[in-house]
């Protein structure tokens, strides 16, 4: 009986695949965003970086493996008439000169395109806070609707994906799974490399050639382009117009910008910069949660067999 149960569990586990890409748009304007799952919910916060503490996230979530590209913005514009503007360096370059408000509008379209609730509240082009009368109101985050599937990563969600190593339950200084300064490159995917310390005229690398991966598998959280955080720079999301956090470093910056100790840039949500892009986060797919539950069941069964 135990053998049959274990076989059934393993068979079910093998038949389930966790989606790593979500598809948006239609026809010629279809594109994918690749996500990695950030598990280990309730992890301890880091008390050595900036802000302090940082990186503790209560829930499992997903985050874009790569930065949002120009091609993704172009196809969203063509499919939905969003009218978002950006620098023009190439289809696979990170979309920069995107304001926080524009990034939020792109994220809202990802939600509506997939039948979900917009993450951010706009009255026409005016950004507003969610209020107690709104479905999905979250008193702890007046920017994000709790019913949304896609959103900009918060300060902690961004930090955890970049610096936390789930295998050792430790934080690294750099988003390449290392406490040593990454090797500076113009492009590539070698371990412990990052796109920084380049001439401004060189420009950023393609989003899939933006250096070595973090322990969770994200690319370019250090270097290539700075990225918007959802979170207000003062860590309290209670003002529609206050400065938002920006971090991660750019292709022409110094190594200090890549460090977990560096969160020293804040910009108004209307600001645009040729150095700043963004990535998207999401709630986990149901299959991801099911796999976690099945893994827990399998571990419990193994313990019972050994007892």
N, C-alpha and C positions, 0 to 999 in steps of 0.2 A: 504493500500500500504506500509506504514511504517512497519507494522507488518510482512508482507511477506518478505520485504527486510532484516529485522533483522533476521528472521528465516533462510533465505538463507545464510546469512553471518555466523550465528552460525553453520549451517549444514556443510558449507565448512570448517570452522575452525576445527570442530570435526573430519573431514575426513583426515586432514593433520597431519602427524606425522613427527617430526624432528628426523632424523637419529642420533643416538649417538655412532655408531660404523661404522668404515670403514674396509672392508675386503681386505686382500692382499694375494699374493701367490697363489698356486694351489695344488689341491690334498691333500696329507698328510701334505703339507707345508703351508696350509692355516692358517691365524691367523687374529684376529681383533685388532684394536686399538680404544679404547673408547675415544670420544671427548666430551668436554663440550663447550657450546657456550659462548663467552665473548662478551656481547653486550654493550649497553651504549656508542656508539661511540662518540668521541669528549669529553670524560670526562676530568675534570680538573686534572692537574698533582699534585702529592704529593710534597710538599716542605719541608718535615720533614725527609726524608730518604736519602738513598745513592744509586744512584746519586741523585742530587738535581738540577732540578726537575726530577721526574720519574713517569711513569705509565699512561701518557696520550696517548691514541691510537685513531687515527681518524676513523678507520673502525671496524666493527664487524669482529671477527675472532673466531677460535676454538683452543683449546689447549688440549693435551692429559690429561685425568683425572688422569692417572698413568704414572709412569716412564716406559721407554722402558725396556722390560724384556729380560733375556737371551734367552728364548724360541723364542721370535720374531726375535732376531738376528740369532739364529740357523736356523730357517725356511727360513729366507731371504738368508742366506748363501747356504742352500741346494737347494733352488729354483733357485737362480741366480748366484751361485758361487762367492759371494762377497769376501769371504776370510777374514771376519772381526773377530778379536780375542777379547776375553773378559775373565774376571774371571769366574770360574766355581763353583758356590755355589748352583745352583738349577734353574730349569726352570722358576720359578716365581719370582726369585730375580732380582733386577735391574741389567742391564748389565753395569758393571763397567770395568775399564781399557780400555775404548774406547776413542781414541783421538778425537779431534774436527773434523779432516779430516775424520776419520772413521764414525763419526756420520753424517757428511755431505753426505758421500757416501751412507749410509743407507737411508737417506732422499731422495736422488736422485733416488734410486731404488723404493721407495714408489711412486714417481711421475711417473716414466716410467712404473711401473707395473699397474698403473691406467690410463695410456694414457696421462699423463700431461708432462709438460716441466721440466727438471731437475732444481732444485733451485740453484745449485752451479756448477761453471765451473771448470772442470778438464781436463787437457791435459795429458791423461794417468793417472798417479798417482799424477801429479803436479797440485796443486790448483792455479787458476788464477782469476783475477778480470774480471767482465763483462765490456765490452767496448761499446762506442756509436754505433758501427756497429752491435752489437748483438741484435737480437729481444728480447724484455723483459728487455732491459737495463734500470736501474733506477739510475739516477745520485746521488740520495740521499742515496743509499745503493748499493755499488759496489759488495757486496757479493751475494745478493739474486736476482734471476731473477723474475721479476714482474709477469710472466706468470705461475709460479709454483703454484701448489695446496698445497704442503706440504713443510715445512721449519722448521728450528730451531727457537725457539722463541727469538725475540729481547729482549734487556734489558727492554724496556717498556712493551712489550707483556707478558714477564715472570712476571714482577713486578705487573702489573694490575691483572693478574689471581691469584696471591698469596695474595695480600694485600687489594685490593679494594672491598668495599661492595656496590653493586649497589642499595640496598634498602635504604641506608642512604646517598649515595654519599660521603662516608668517607673512609679513609684508616686506617687499623689496623696495629699495630706494628708486629704482627706475622701472618703467613699464615693459621691460624685456626680461623679467625674471632674474635680475641681477642687482647687486649692490655696487657694482663697478660701472663707471661711465661707459655707455654704449659707444662703439666705434662709429664715427661719422661717415655716412655714405650719401651719395646723390640719389641712389636708387638700389633696390635689391631686397632680399628676404633672408639673408644670413642671420643666424642667431646673434643676439646682443649687438645688433646694429640699429641705427636710427638715422633718419634724414634730417640733419641739422648741420650747422657750421658750413653752409654753402653760400655762394654769392646770391644776392637777391635775384639777379637776372637768370639764375639757373631755374628758379621756380620749383614747385613741389613735385614729388614723384607721383606716378599713377597710384591710386589708392591701394592696389594689390601688390605694389612694389615699395612699400613705405617702411621697410625695416623688419627686424625680428619680432616675434610674437610675445605677448604677455603670457603668463602661466595659463590663463583661461583661453588664449588663442586670438586675442584681438591684435590688430596691427595699426601702427601709426598713432597710438595714444601718446607717444613721445616723438616730437618732431613732425615734419611734413606740413601740417597746418595746426594752428591753435584751434581749440574747439569750445563752443558755447556749453556751459552748464545750464540746466534749467534753473538752478538755485540762485537766489539773490546773493550778491557778494557779502552781505551781512548775515547770511544764512537764515533769514526770516522772509518767507515769500508772502509779504503783506502789502506790497506797493506795485502798482501796475507800471510805474515809470522808473523805478530805482535801478541801479547798476546790477548787472548779472556777472557771475563769475566766468572767467575764461582761463583755460589752462592747457598744458600739453606741449607747448613749444612749436616753433615753425622751422622751415628748412634753412633759414638764414640766421637762426638764433644760436645761443650758447647752450651748453649742456645743462646749466642750472635750471633752465626752463623746463627740462624733462623731469626734474626731480619731484619726489613726493612732498618735498618741503616747500615747493614753489606754487603758491596760489596768490600771486601779487598783482594780477591784472583784472580790472573791472571796467566794463563798458556799458554805456546806456543801451537799452534794447533796440534803439533805432540806429545805432552806430553800425557802420560797415567797414570792414578792413580786408585788404587783399591777403592778409595773413591768417584770417579766421574763417573756419568752416564749422562743421558739426557732424555728429553721428546720432543715430536714433536708438532708443531702447524700447522694450516691449515686455508685456506680461508673457509668461511661458506658455508654450503650446500644451494642451491637455496631455498629449502623449509623453511629454517630458516629465510631467508630474506623475503619470502612471508608471513610467520606468523607474522613478525614484521609489514609488511605493512597492513595486515588484521586487526591486533590489533589496528593500528592507525585509520583505517576506522571505526572500531567498536566504538572507543572512540569518533570520530567525530559524528557518528550517534547518540550516546547517548547524546552528548551535544546538538544536534539539537532538540532531543525530549524534553529535559529539558528546552530549551529556549522558 
